[in-house]
């Protein structure tokens, strides 16, 4: 149980590092989803198998949700300081 709490806390801490890149947000979402899924699965079934399944399902769902909720409005500035819309990385 203590290990699951540590993994969830580490996932939350690492999720603050992601910016607006789709891959960064997917990794952050996967970490949060896997940690919370493992915690919920372990508590609901009181078994390691439930924690593993919850972590896998939560990680996959978190990665998809994190990538798809990436803002699409990226901007850059030219030499004169004017803003221009660009495709996000």
Secondary structure by P-SEA (a helix, b strand, c coil): caaaaaaaaaaaaaaaaccccaaaaaaaaaaaaaaaaaaaaaaacccaaaaaaaaaaaaaaaaaaaaaacccbbbbbcccbbbbbcccc
